[in-house]
Amino acid sequence: MNYTLDEITRASADLLRKNRVHSTMNGQPFRYTRPAPSTYEQQWLWDSCFHAIALRWLDPAMAWDELRAVVAHAIPDGPDAGMLPHMTYWDGGGEALWNHPNRSFITQPPLVAVAAMAVAAKSPAGEAVGPLRELYPAIAAFHEWMDRRRDPDGDDLVACIHPWEAGWDAAPRFDPAMANVVANGDYSHDGLRAGRMRLTALCHSYGCDPVALRDAGYFHVESCDFNAVRVADLEALGAMADLLDKPADAARWHARAGAVQRAVAAKMWLPAPVGGLQVADLSGQEEAPLFDGGAQQFNILFGGCATPEMARDLAVQIEAALARTPYVLSTTPPEHPGFDPDRYWRGNVWIQVNWLVWMGLRRYGYTDLAQELARRSIDLVMQHGQHEHFNPFTGQGHGSHPHSWDALVLDMARA
């Protein structure tokens, strides 16, 4: 089933308009797009970056406002100064979970520079420099924080201290790293959720110190996709610095991007338990590889973190995934023992994951494969509705509805 560009544009515009929120801080107005009514009323970091990428086709001014709101609650001081929180509570209410009324104390994949440069590319001539100049210090401080705070072993790979930071909240790949917070080995939906809440409290009690958490045996994961996304954001930050006539900064950011690219390729592409090579996350003091064959490994293409030979192997695996289920991409492969197509992050289709893989395929020249992934992503959303995630066999939507990041299909349609 195919849909016209006008149909996709109208559906995406209606979705983003319905989920728009207006708020203020210190008397200054802000507006952002909530991920979904009632379920996700607050602002989320990577969600808003995806919203801005879609909004650039509809309303560049709103896209800039989305990104301004993202950086408005950067942590101002202390060891985590410069961090952009993964949640912003514009009207308060965060104390119970985060011991702060207006923000969380963990982050999410860094996509702000990527989103900003995407919006800039579609903004009227001469109108992007001002917003980019406004956003640049916060984005630069965010990446400086990652190098300073989240790379304690100096290997150019940053660590996540909670699965919420990777964005894949309950993915089977993180089960081993959650072992010390999941009570009685209960990896059910409720058991994992309780473990994530327990880990949140531990992060606070350890001052979000990645070394202390690692040494105590808690979640400390160098995530392949988080780091690959970071590469793309560093590249975009370098391009932003160039545009703003900051050549020394541009050189520094491009150098950092190259270092992370090389680290992902050198340290995360490892012999798999079943033979051959596979991309792995690295967990704990011993950097134990976490393999599960999930779609996260395809995200390394987004940051250019694969050699041509590695990219060819991943493209073959993506082709196989397209043939395996009618709706794609399943984040966990059906043959995985933890696969459950209807359970949160245990084998669903997520449009933002598809978008990252689509971008990576295009980066490496696999345009036909990218086009097929885009077509099937668009048909899924247009046929089954704007849901948080979907069953890969039936297309049935699950989670929150209508979910704003499904507007990314507009970006796929317009490219």
C-alpha positions in Angstrom: 0.0 0.0 0.0 1.3 3.4 -0.9 0.4 6.9 0.2 0.8 10.3 -1.4 3.1 12.9 0.0 0.1 15.2 0.7 -1.5 12.4 2.8 1.7 11.8 4.8 2.2 15.5 5.3 -1.3 16.1 6.6 -1.1 13.2 9.0 2.3 14.3 10.3 1.2 17.9 10.7 -2.0 17.0 12.5 0.0 14.7 14.9 2.6 17.3 15.8 0.0 20.1 16.2 -2.2 18.1 18.5 0.8 17.2 20.7 2.2 20.8 21.0 2.6 22.3 24.5 3.1 25.9 25.4 5.0 26.8 28.7 7.2 29.4 30.3 10.4 29.6 32.3 11.4 32.8 34.1 8.6 34.6 32.3 9.9 33.5 28.9 7.6 31.5 26.7 8.7 28.1 25.4 6.9 25.5 23.3 7.7 21.9 22.6 6.0 18.7 21.4 5.1 16.1 24.0 5.6 12.5 22.8 2.0 11.6 23.5 -1.0 12.8 25.5 -1.4 11.6 29.1 1.3 8.9 28.8 4.3 11.2 28.0 3.3 14.7 28.9 6.8 15.9 29.6 9.6 16.9 27.2 12.1 14.1 26.2 15.5 14.9 24.8 15.8 12.6 21.8 12.0 12.7 21.1 12.3 16.5 20.7 15.2 16.1 18.3 13.1 13.8 16.2 10.2 16.2 16.3 12.4 19.0 15.1 13.6 16.9 12.2 10.1 16.3 11.1 9.0 19.9 11.8 11.6 21.3 9.5 9.4 20.3 6.6 6.3 22.0 8.2 7.3 24.8 10.5 11.0 25.7 10.9 10.2 28.3 13.5 8.6 25.6 15.7 11.5 23.3 15.0 13.9 25.9 16.4 11.6 26.4 19.4 11.7 22.7 20.0 15.5 22.7 20.2 15.6 25.8 22.4 13.4 24.1 24.9 15.6 21.0 24.8 18.7 23.0 26.0 16.8 25.3 28.4 17.3 22.9 31.4 20.9 21.9 30.9 22.5 21.2 34.3 24.2 24.4 35.3 26.8 23.3 37.8 28.4 20.4 39.7 30.1 17.3 38.2 27.3 16.9 35.6 27.4 20.6 34.5 26.6 20.7 30.8 24.5 17.5 30.7 21.2 17.8 28.9 18.6 15.9 30.9 16.5 13.2 29.2 13.3 14.7 30.7 12.2 18.2 31.3 9.2 19.0 33.6 8.2 22.4 32.5 5.4 22.7 35.1 7.3 20.9 37.9 6.5 17.5 39.4 9.8 15.7 39.0 10.8 15.6 42.7 9.5 12.1 43.5 11.6 10.4 40.8 14.5 12.8 40.2 14.8 14.9 43.4 14.4 17.9 41.2 11.2 19.6 40.2 12.1 20.4 36.6 14.4 17.7 35.2 15.9 14.3 35.4 19.5 13.5 36.2 20.3 11.2 33.3 20.5 11.9 29.6 19.6 10.3 26.2 21.3 9.8 22.8 22.8 13.2 21.6 21.0 14.3 18.5 20.7 18.0 19.1 23.4 19.1 16.6 22.1 16.6 14.0 18.6 18.1 14.4 19.8 21.7 14.4 21.8 21.3 11.2 18.8 19.5 9.6 16.5 22.4 10.5 19.1 24.9 9.3 19.2 23.1 5.9 15.5 23.8 5.4 15.3 27.3 7.0 14.9 30.4 4.8 18.2 31.8 3.7 20.1 33.7 6.4 17.7 32.7 9.2 19.6 29.8 10.6 22.8 31.5 11.9 21.0 33.2 14.8 19.4 30.0 16.2 22.6 28.0 15.6 24.6 30.6 17.5 22.1 30.4 20.3 22.2 26.6 20.6 25.9 26.0 20.0 27.3 26.7 23.5 24.8 24.2 25.1 25.5 21.5 22.6 29.2 22.0 22.9 29.0 21.8 26.7 26.9 18.6 26.4 29.6 16.8 24.4 32.3 18.2 26.7 30.4 16.7 29.6 30.3 13.3 27.9 34.1 13.3 27.4 34.7 14.6 30.9 32.2 12.5 32.9 31.2 9.4 30.9 34.4 8.2 29.4 36.3 7.3 32.6 38.6 4.7 30.9 39.5 7.2 28.1 38.7 4.7 25.3 36.6 7.3 23.4 33.4 5.4 24.1 30.9 7.0 26.6 29.0 4.9 29.0 25.3 4.8 29.9 24.4 4.4 33.5 20.7 3.5 32.9 18.9 1.7 30.0 16.7 4.9 29.8 19.8 6.7 28.6 20.2 4.4 25.6 16.6 4.9 24.8 16.0 1.1 24.6 14.4 0.8 28.0 13.7 -2.9 28.4 15.8 -4.4 25.5 17.0 -8.0 26.1 20.5 -6.9 25.3 20.6 -5.1 28.7 19.3 -8.0 30.7 22.8 -9.1 31.9 23.6 -5.5 32.9 20.4 -5.3 34.9 21.1 -8.5 36.9 22.0 -6.7 40.2 18.8 -4.6 40.2 16.2 -7.1 39.0 14.8 -8.8 42.1 14.9 -12.7 42.1 15.8 -12.9 38.4 12.3 -11.5 37.5 12.7 -10.3 33.9 9.0 -10.0 33.4 7.6 -6.6 32.3 6.9 -5.6 35.9 10.1 -7.1 37.2 12.2 -5.1 34.7 10.3 -1.9 35.4 10.8 -2.3 39.1 14.5 -2.9 38.4 14.7 0.3 36.4 13.1 2.3 39.2 15.5 0.7 41.7 18.4 1.6 39.5 17.2 5.2 39.2 17.4 5.5 43.0 20.9 4.0 43.0 22.1 6.4 40.4 21.0 9.3 42.7 22.6 7.7 45.7 25.9 7.2 43.8 25.8 10.8 42.5 25.4 9.5 38.9 29.1 8.6 39.1 29.7 6.0 36.3 32.9 4.6 38.0 31.2 4.2 41.4 28.2 2.5 39.8 30.4 0.2 37.7 32.6 -0.7 40.6 29.5 -1.6 42.7 28.3 -3.9 39.9 25.5 -1.7 38.6 24.6 -0.7 35.1 27.6 0.7 33.2 27.2 0.0 29.4 29.1 1.4 26.5 26.2 1.2 24.0 27.2 0.8 20.3 24.2 2.8 19.1 24.5 5.6 21.6 28.1 6.1 20.6 27.3 5.9 16.9 24.6 8.5 17.3 27.2 10.6 19.2 29.5 10.4 16.2 26.9 11.9 13.9 26.2 14.6 16.4 29.9 15.5 16.7 30.1 15.7 13.0 27.1 18.0 12.9 28.6 20.1 15.7 31.8 20.4 13.7 29.7 21.6 10.7 27.9 24.0 12.9 31.2 25.4 14.2 32.4 25.9 10.6 29.2 27.8 9.7 29.7 30.0 12.8 33.3 30.7 11.8 34.9 28.8 14.7 37.6 26.8 12.8 39.5 25.6 15.9 36.2 24.3 17.4 35.3 22.6 14.1 38.6 20.8 13.9 38.3 19.6 17.5 34.7 18.2 17.0 35.6 16.5 13.8 38.6 14.9 15.5 36.5 13.7 18.3 34.0 12.2 15.8 36.8 10.3 14.1 38.2 9.0 17.4 34.8 7.6 18.4 34.2 6.1 15.0 37.5 4.2 15.2 36.8 3.1 18.8 33.4 1.6 17.8 34.9 -0.3 14.9 37.9 -1.5 16.8 36.2 -2.4 20.2 32.6 -3.3 19.4 32.9 -5.5 16.3 33.8 -8.8 17.9 33.6 -12.5 17.4 30.1 -13.6 18.2 29.2 -16.6 20.3 27.7 -18.4 17.3 30.6 -17.6 15.0 31.5 -14.8 12.7 31.6 -11.1 13.8 28.8 -9.0 15.4 28.5 -5.6 17.0 28.3 -5.7 20.8 27.7 -3.4 23.7 30.4 -3.5 26.4 29.3 -3.9 30.0 31.0 -3.4 33.4 34.5 -3.4 34.6 35.5 -6.3 32.3 33.8 -4.7 29.3 31.8 -8.0 28.8 30.3 -8.1 25.3 26.5 -8.0 25.2 25.3 -9.7 22.0 21.7 -10.2 20.9 21.7 -9.6 17.2 19.2 -6.7 17.6 18.7 -3.7 15.3 20.9 -1.5 17.5 23.9 -2.9 15.6 22.5 -1.4 12.4 22.6 2.0 14.0 26.4 2.1 13.8 25.9 3.0 10.1 24.3 6.3 11.2 27.6 7.4 12.6 29.7 6.0 9.9 31.3 3.6 12.4 31.7 0.7 9.9 34.3 -0.1 7.3 32.8 -0.8 3.8 33.1 -4.6 4.5 31.3 -4.2 7.9 28.6 -2.1 6.2 28.1 -4.8 3.5 27.6 -7.4 6.2 25.1 -5.3 8.1 23.2 -4.6 4.8 22.9 -8.3 4.3 21.5 -8.7 7.8 19.0 -5.9 7.2 17.9 -7.5 4.0 17.3 -10.7 6.0 15.3 -8.8 8.6 13.1 -7.3 5.9 12.3 -10.8 4.7 11.7 -12.2 8.2 8.7 -10.2 9.3 6.1 -8.2 7.2 6.6 -5.1 9.4 10.1 -3.9 10.1 12.5 -3.6 11.7 12.0 -5.8 14.7 14.4 -4.4 17.4 15.0 -8.0 18.7 15.1 -10.8 16.1 12.4 -13.4 16.4 14.9 -16.2 17.0 16.2 -14.5 20.2 15.0 -16.4 23.3 13.8 -13.1 24.8 11.7 -12.1 21.8 8.1 -11.0 22.4 6.5 -9.0 19.6 3.9 -7.4 21.9 6.1 -6.6 24.8 7.8 -3.3 25.4 11.2 -3.3 23.7 11.4 -7.1 23.4 10.8 -7.3 19.6 8.7 -4.4 18.4 9.0 -2.0 15.5 10.0 1.5 16.5 9.9 4.2 13.9 12.8 6.3 15.3 15.0 3.2 15.1 14.0 2.7 11.5 14.8 6.3 10.8 18.3 5.9 12.2 18.9 2.8 10.2 17.5 4.4 7.0 19.8 7.3 7.4 22.8 5.0 7.9 21.9 2.9 4.8 21.8 6.1 2.8 25.2 7.2 4.2 26.8 4.0 2.9 25.1 4.1 -0.5 22.5 1.4 0.0 19.8 3.6 -1.4 17.5 0.8 -2.7 17.5 -0.9 0.7 16.9 2.4 2.4 14.0 3.2 0.1 12.4 -0.1 0.9 12.8 0.4 4.7 11.2 3.9 4.3 8.3 2.6 2.2 7.4 -0.1 4.7 7.8 2.3 7.7 5.5 4.8 6.0 2.9 2.2 5.2 3.0 0.8 8.8 2.2 4.2 10.3 -0.3 5.3 7.7 -2.1 1.9 7.8 -2.0 1.1 11.6 -1.9 4.6 13.2 0.6 6.7 15.1 1.7 4.4 17.9 4.8 4.2 20.1 5.7 0.8 18.7 4.2 -2.0 16.6 4.0 -5.8 16.4 6.3 -6.9 13.5 4.0 -9.7 12.4 0.5 -8.0 12.6 1.4 -4.3 12.5 -0.8 -3.8 15.6 0.1 -0.6 17.5 1.1 -0.7 21.1 2.1 1.8 23.8 1.1 5.5 23.7 -1.1 6.9 20.9 -0.8 9.2 19.0 3.0 9.2 19.3 4.8 12.2 17.9 8.0 10.6 16.6 6.0 8.7 14.0 6.1 12.0 12.1 9.6 10.9 11.1 7.9 9.1 8.2 7.5 12.6 6.7 11.3 13.0 6.6 11.6 9.6 4.9 9.0 10.6 2.4 10.5 14.0 1.6 14.2 12.9 1.3 
